[in-house]
Amino acid sequence: MTNKTTIATPDAPPAAGPYAQGTVALGFAFCSGQLPIDPKTGEVPEGVEAQTHQSLSNVAAVLAAAGAGMEDVLKTTVFLKNMSDFPVMNAIYASYFPGEPPARSTIEVARLPKDVLVEVEAIAIAGKKGG
């Protein structure tokens, strides 16, 4: 049986269902899709720019709880409500990965929870920062 640890941090929004914010196993951190919910207020900011920043900040918080940073990310998936928001999302996304960027898929979806405009999930190498 694989040793698995659940990631839970107050620095990201709590899971809104029967899933974890993330899981660590086999030396990897698997970050669940992060909605752009401010973990302090529970509010969703307006617009794709603010929502992209919030989703990526939430990803960073979950990864930090696993002892990882954005530089440890191997793969992301970005879900967009509207692919016309891709250029704005992409510019903000690039600022979170100033070195070598991870592999990524970007998918336009019909609808996301809470009718947000963006959601981001990630896989990273865990435990490099001693978290």
C-alpha positions in Angstrom: 0.0 0.0 0.0 1.3 3.5 -0.9 1.9 5.9 2.0 -0.4 8.9 1.3 -0.7 12.2 3.3 -3.6 14.6 3.0 -2.7 18.3 2.6 -4.7 20.7 4.6 -3.9 24.4 5.1 -5.9 27.4 6.2 -4.0 29.5 3.7 -6.2 28.1 0.8 -9.9 27.6 0.6 -11.2 24.5 2.3 -12.4 21.6 0.1 -16.0 22.1 -0.9 -16.8 18.4 -1.0 -15.4 14.9 -0.4 -11.9 15.7 -1.6 -8.7 17.1 -0.1 -6.9 20.4 -1.0 -4.1 18.1 -2.0 -2.4 14.8 -1.4 1.3 13.8 -1.1 2.4 10.4 -2.3 5.5 8.9 -3.9 7.4 12.2 -3.5 4.8 14.2 -5.4 2.3 16.8 -4.3 -1.1 16.6 -6.1 -2.9 19.9 -5.7 -6.7 19.7 -6.3 -8.2 22.3 -8.6 -8.1 25.7 -6.8 -10.9 28.1 -7.3 -10.3 31.8 -7.0 -11.7 32.0 -3.5 -10.0 34.2 -1.0 -9.3 31.9 2.0 -9.6 34.8 4.5 -13.0 36.1 3.3 -14.5 33.3 1.3 -15.2 35.8 -1.5 -14.4 35.4 -5.2 -12.7 38.5 -6.8 -14.2 40.0 -10.0 -12.6 39.5 -13.4 -10.2 36.9 -14.9 -7.1 38.8 -13.9 -7.9 38.8 -10.1 -9.3 35.3 -10.3 -6.1 34.0 -12.0 -4.0 35.6 -9.3 -6.1 34.1 -6.5 -6.3 30.6 -8.0 -2.5 30.5 -8.4 -2.0 32.0 -4.9 -4.2 29.2 -3.6 -2.1 26.6 -5.5 1.1 28.0 -4.0 -0.4 27.8 -0.5 -1.4 24.1 -0.9 2.0 23.3 -2.3 3.8 25.2 0.5 1.9 23.0 3.0 3.5 20.0 1.2 6.9 21.5 1.4 6.9 22.6 -2.3 7.1 25.8 -4.2 5.9 27.0 -7.6 9.4 26.2 -8.9 8.8 22.5 -8.0 5.7 22.3 -10.2 5.9 19.7 -13.0 2.4 19.9 -14.6 -0.6 22.2 -14.3 -4.1 22.1 -15.8 -5.9 25.4 -16.2 -9.7 25.4 -16.7 -11.0 28.6 -18.3 -14.7 29.6 -18.7 -13.8 31.5 -21.9 -10.7 30.8 -24.0 -10.8 34.5 -25.0 -9.4 35.1 -21.5 -6.3 33.1 -22.4 -3.9 36.0 -23.1 -4.7 37.7 -19.8 -4.5 34.4 -17.8 -1.3 33.4 -19.7 0.5 36.6 -18.8 -0.3 36.3 -15.1 0.5 32.6 -15.1 3.9 33.3 -16.6 4.7 35.6 -13.7 4.2 32.7 -11.2 6.7 30.6 -13.2 9.6 33.0 -14.0 12.1 30.1 -14.5 11.5 27.0 -16.5 7.7 26.7 -16.7 6.0 23.4 -16.1 4.1 21.3 -18.6 0.5 22.7 -18.9 -2.9 22.0 -20.4 -5.5 24.8 -20.8 -9.1 23.7 -21.3 -12.2 25.8 -22.0 -15.1 24.5 -20.0 -18.8 25.2 -20.0 -19.0 26.0 -16.3 -16.9 25.9 -13.2 -18.0 25.7 -9.5 -19.4 29.0 -8.1 -19.5 30.2 -11.8 -15.8 31.3 -11.5 -13.8 32.1 -14.6 -10.6 30.1 -13.9 -9.5 27.0 -11.9 -5.9 25.7 -11.6 -4.6 22.3 -10.5 -1.0 21.2 -10.2 1.4 18.3 -9.6 4.8 19.1 -8.0 7.8 17.5 -6.4 7.0 17.5 -2.6 9.1 18.0 0.5 11.9 20.0 -1.0 11.2 22.9 1.4 10.8 20.8 4.5 7.1 21.5 4.9 
